[in-house]
Amino acid sequence: MDFYQVFKQYPWENVKARIYAKTKADVQKALGKQGNRDVEDFMALVSPAAEAFLEEMAQLSHRLTQKRFGKTIQMYVPLYLSNECQNICTYCGFSFDNKIRRKTLTDDEIMREVAVIKQMGFDHVLLVTGEANQTVGVAYLQRVIRLIKPHFAQISIEVQPLDQDEYELLVAEGVHAVLVYQETYHEEDYKKHHPKGKKSNFMYRLETPDRLGKAGIHKIGLGVLIGLEDWRVDCFYTALHLKYLEKQYWRSVYTISFPRLRPFSGGLEPKVAMTDRQLVQLICAYRLLDEEVELSISTREREAFRNHVIKLGVTSMSAGSKTNPGGYIVEPSSLEQFDISDERSPAEIAQVIVSQGYEPVWKNWDNVLQQAFSQ
């Protein structure tokens, strides 16, 4: 059974009604379970009824995270390579219909950006592009990966969805992780937010994690753009997708991100606002659902919030991020994909992590261990 078959067993309005019908007794039952919980428990944990149990959820999330990940926070930084994009998306500064100057970094410009990133201390980089196959397709990505591979222990990408054989090529080049957000699992409204371009194909995007799993990628990143639709319902489908993938592609590991809709040039107001307390609730709900999943928080969030969630379940954080191509040194004034809220330097973020009794981890040894076990 593929994921779309699983997905169709959970109609949106039915899921929404079930979540909002959950009671305090349902929440208590979910909290009282030993070991991993199921998606029915997740419904209870993201329901309005669970908001009264936030302190208990946070304490349990803290204990489970420390048991599996210790007192460590992985550090990473995005490197935006291009704002070229052939899609029209209602929420993105790189949208094709947004009349901005387009920029794709050359090899020399990439290495200038890399030099600044390395000075910050990073050894894990996330390569980000718009979705423009002719400009920043597989051949471009292969060239970039070969160029920067000697400088990083871990390379992740957040680019256009690709075919399985294309992912296999990038895995062979050394890509460690691929992040691909569904944006929203609401099939009809997905079309409203993506009226033009390859991204308008809901099914192709939905099946991307399957292609990644079949390609043998080490890590798959999931998530929705929180604010496009009801966050409780959308995030339930992310949880459903996660549990399906873990069963099908058990050799891969998984990470979930929590991008909240932020202002950009052109703007789109969130359809459903999410408070900071509700985002904490969601982070804890994912941890209670799955002790193994990595949880990542970006610089979209405010300083105070990011300080607060270090102990509540997250396992990785970006720092010093620039969301425009060339933003670190080449062309700092080019248009950003979205506004940054936490503008502190990586050193400042690291000090905050240390002050809370945690260790910032700049170098991930997964690749070394993976190579050793495969020999």
C-alpha positions in Angstrom: 0.0 0.0 0.0 1.5 3.4 -1.0 1.0 6.5 1.1 -1.7 8.0 -1.1 -3.8 4.9 -0.3 -3.2 5.4 3.4 -3.8 9.2 3.0 -7.2 8.6 1.4 -8.4 6.6 4.4 -8.3 9.8 6.5 -10.6 12.5 4.9 -9.6 16.0 6.0 -13.0 17.0 7.5 -13.2 13.6 9.3 -9.8 14.1 10.8 -10.5 17.6 11.8 -13.7 16.6 13.6 -12.0 13.7 15.4 -9.2 16.1 16.6 -11.6 18.7 17.9 -13.7 16.0 19.6 -10.9 14.7 21.7 -11.4 15.0 25.5 -9.2 15.4 28.5 -9.7 11.7 29.1 -8.2 11.0 25.6 -5.2 13.2 26.4 -4.6 11.5 29.7 -4.8 8.1 28.1 -2.2 9.2 25.5 0.1 10.6 28.2 -0.2 7.4 30.2 1.0 5.1 27.5 4.4 3.5 27.7 6.6 3.6 24.6 5.7 5.1 21.2 2.2 6.3 20.8 0.1 6.0 17.6 -1.6 8.5 15.4 -4.8 8.3 17.4 -2.9 9.5 20.4 -1.3 12.2 18.3 -4.8 13.5 17.5 -5.4 13.9 21.2 -2.0 15.5 21.9 -2.6 18.2 19.3 -6.2 18.8 20.2 -7.5 21.9 22.1 -8.1 19.5 25.0 -4.4 18.9 25.4 -3.5 22.6 26.0 -4.4 22.2 29.7 -1.7 19.4 29.9 1.2 21.4 28.3 3.4 21.3 31.3 3.1 17.5 31.6 3.7 17.1 27.9 6.8 19.3 28.1 8.3 17.4 31.0 7.8 14.1 29.3 9.1 15.4 26.0 12.2 16.7 27.8 12.9 13.3 29.4 12.3 11.3 26.2 14.6 13.6 24.2 17.4 13.4 26.7 17.1 9.6 26.8 17.6 9.4 23.0 19.7 12.4 22.1 21.4 13.4 25.3 22.1 17.1 26.0 23.1 18.0 22.5 21.8 20.4 19.8 22.9 19.9 16.2 23.9 23.1 14.5 23.4 23.8 10.8 23.2 26.7 8.4 21.3 27.2 5.1 23.2 28.2 2.0 20.9 29.7 -0.6 22.2 29.0 -4.0 19.5 30.5 -6.2 16.2 32.3 -6.2 15.3 31.2 -9.7 11.9 29.5 -9.6 9.3 28.4 -12.2 6.5 28.0 -9.7 3.8 30.4 -8.6 3.3 30.0 -4.9 1.1 32.4 -2.9 3.4 32.5 0.2 6.9 32.6 -1.2 9.2 35.5 -2.0 10.8 33.5 -4.8 7.5 33.0 -6.6 7.7 33.2 -10.4 5.2 36.1 -10.5 7.2 38.1 -8.0 9.1 40.6 -10.0 12.5 40.4 -8.4 16.0 40.3 -9.7 17.0 36.6 -10.0 20.3 35.4 -8.8 22.1 32.0 -9.1 25.5 31.8 -7.4 28.6 31.0 -9.5 31.3 28.6 -8.3 33.5 31.5 -7.1 30.6 33.1 -5.3 29.7 29.8 -3.6 33.2 29.4 -2.3 33.1 33.0 -1.0 29.9 32.1 0.9 31.4 28.9 2.1 34.5 30.7 3.5 32.2 32.9 5.7 30.1 29.9 6.8 33.3 28.0 7.8 34.5 31.0 9.8 31.2 30.8 11.8 32.1 27.2 12.8 29.6 25.2 10.7 30.3 21.7 9.4 26.7 21.0 8.4 25.3 23.0 5.5 21.8 22.9 4.0 21.8 23.8 0.3 18.6 25.7 -0.8 17.3 26.7 -4.2 14.1 27.7 -5.9 12.5 25.2 -8.3 14.0 25.8 -11.7 15.1 22.6 -13.4 17.0 24.2 -16.3 19.0 26.6 -14.1 19.5 24.7 -10.8 18.8 21.1 -11.8 20.7 17.9 -11.0 23.8 18.8 -13.0 24.1 22.1 -11.1 23.6 20.4 -7.8 26.2 17.7 -8.6 28.7 20.4 -9.4 28.0 22.4 -6.2 28.2 19.3 -4.0 31.6 18.3 -5.6 32.8 21.8 -5.0 31.9 22.1 -1.4 32.2 18.5 -0.2 35.8 18.8 1.0 34.7 21.6 3.4 31.7 20.0 5.2 31.1 16.8 7.1 27.4 16.8 6.2 25.5 18.2 3.2 21.7 18.4 3.1 19.5 19.8 0.4 16.1 21.6 0.1 15.4 21.8 -3.6 12.8 20.8 -6.1 11.4 17.3 -5.8 13.3 14.9 -8.1 12.9 11.4 -9.6 14.3 8.4 -7.9 17.3 8.0 -10.3 18.2 11.7 -9.8 18.2 11.2 -6.0 20.4 8.2 -6.4 22.9 10.4 -8.3 22.9 12.9 -5.5 23.3 10.3 -2.8 26.3 9.0 -4.7 27.7 12.5 -4.7 27.5 12.6 -0.9 24.1 14.2 0.0 23.2 13.1 3.5 19.6 14.4 3.9 16.8 15.8 1.7 14.1 18.1 3.2 10.9 18.2 1.2 7.9 19.9 2.8 4.4 19.1 1.5 3.4 22.7 2.4 -0.2 21.5 3.1 -1.9 18.1 2.9 -5.2 19.7 2.0 -5.4 18.5 -1.5 -7.9 21.1 -2.8 -6.4 24.1 -1.2 -2.9 22.9 -2.2 -3.9 23.7 -5.7 -5.0 27.2 -4.7 -1.6 27.9 -3.2 0.3 26.4 -6.2 -1.5 27.5 -9.4 1.4 27.2 -11.8 4.6 25.2 -12.2 5.7 21.6 -11.5 4.9 22.2 -7.8 1.2 22.3 -8.6 1.3 18.5 -9.0 0.1 17.5 -5.5 0.7 13.7 -6.1 4.3 14.1 -7.3 5.2 16.1 -4.2 3.3 13.7 -1.9 5.2 10.8 -3.3 8.7 12.4 -3.0 9.6 10.9 0.3 8.9 7.4 -1.2 11.3 8.1 -4.0 13.9 9.3 -1.4 13.4 6.1 0.6 13.9 3.9 -2.5 17.0 5.9 -3.4 18.6 5.0 -0.1 18.9 8.5 1.4 20.1 8.6 4.9 17.7 11.2 6.3 14.3 12.5 5.1 12.9 15.8 6.3 9.2 16.4 6.5 6.9 19.2 7.4 4.1 21.6 6.4 4.1 25.4 6.1 2.2 26.1 9.3 -0.5 28.7 8.7 -1.7 27.7 5.2 -4.4 25.5 6.8 -5.5 24.3 10.2 -2.2 23.4 11.8 -3.6 20.6 13.9 -5.0 18.8 10.9 -2.0 19.4 8.6 0.4 18.2 11.2 -1.6 15.1 11.8 -0.9 14.2 8.2 2.8 14.8 8.7 2.6 12.4 11.6 0.7 9.8 9.5 3.3 10.2 6.7 6.2 9.8 9.2 4.8 6.5 10.6 4.2 5.2 7.1 7.8 6.0 6.0 9.4 4.6 9.1 7.7 1.3 8.4 8.5 1.2 4.7 12.1 2.7 4.7 13.4 1.7 8.1 17.1 2.2 7.1 16.5 6.0 6.8 16.1 8.4 9.7 13.6 11.2 9.8 13.5 14.9 10.8 10.5 17.2 11.2 10.7 21.0 10.8 8.1 23.6 12.0 8.2 26.5 9.5 5.5 29.1 10.4 4.3 31.3 7.7 6.4 34.5 7.8 6.2 37.8 6.0 7.8 38.1 2.6 7.8 40.5 -0.4 4.1 40.3 -1.4 2.9 38.8 1.8 0.3 36.2 2.7 -1.5 36.3 6.1 -1.8 32.9 7.9 -5.2 31.3 7.4 -5.0 29.9 10.9 -2.7 31.6 13.4 -0.6 29.5 15.8 0.5 30.8 19.2 3.9 30.1 20.7 2.2 27.8 23.3 0.6 25.8 20.5 3.9 25.4 18.7 5.4 24.0 22.0 2.4 21.7 22.2 3.1 20.5 18.6 6.8 19.9 19.3 6.0 17.9 22.4 3.3 15.9 20.6 5.8 14.8 17.9 8.3 13.8 20.5 5.7 11.8 22.4 4.6 10.1 19.2 8.1 9.2 18.2 11.2 9.1 20.4 13.6 8.6 17.4 12.5 11.5 15.2 14.7 14.6 15.0 13.0 17.9 15.5 14.4 21.1 14.0 13.7 24.7 14.7 14.9 27.6 12.4 15.6 31.2 12.7 12.1 32.0 11.5 11.2 31.9 15.3 11.9 34.7 17.8 15.0 34.7 20.1 13.0 34.1 23.3 11.0 31.2 21.8 14.1 29.5 20.5 15.8 29.9 23.9 12.8 28.3 25.6 12.4 25.2 23.4 16.0 24.0 23.7 15.0 21.7 26.6 11.6 20.8 25.3 12.3 18.3 22.4 14.2 20.0 19.6 17.4 18.4 18.4 18.8 20.8 15.8 18.8 24.5 15.2 19.9 26.8 12.4 21.9 30.0 13.3 23.1 33.1 11.6 20.9 32.2 8.6 20.5 34.3 5.4 17.6 33.3 3.2 18.8 35.0 0.0 21.4 33.8 -2.5 24.7 35.5 -1.6 23.4 36.7 1.7 26.5 36.0 3.8 29.0 38.0 1.7 28.3 38.1 -2.0 25.1 40.1 -2.2 23.6 40.7 1.3 20.9 43.0 -0.1 19.2 40.6 -2.5 15.6 39.6 -1.8 15.1 37.1 1.1 12.7 34.2 0.8 11.2 35.1 4.2 12.0 37.3 7.1 14.4 36.1 9.8 13.3 36.6 13.4 16.4 35.4 15.3 19.3 37.4 14.0 21.9 36.4 16.6 25.2 35.1 15.5 26.1 31.4 15.6 28.4 32.1 18.5 25.7 33.8 20.5 23.3 30.9 19.8 25.9 28.4 20.9 26.5 30.3 24.1 22.8 30.2 24.9 22.8 26.4 24.4 25.8 26.0 26.7 24.2 28.3 29.3 21.3 25.8 29.5 23.6 22.9 30.1 23.5 21.6 26.6 26.3 21.1 24.0 26.2 22.6 20.5 27.3 20.0 18.0 28.9 21.5 14.9 30.2 18.2 13.4 27.9 15.2 12.8 29.8 11.9 12.7 26.9 10.0 11.1 28.7 9.8 7.8 31.9 8.4 9.3 30.0 5.8 11.2 27.8 4.9 8.2 30.9 4.3 6.1 32.5 2.2 8.8 29.4 -0.1 9.2 29.0 -0.5 5.4 32.5 -1.9 5.0 
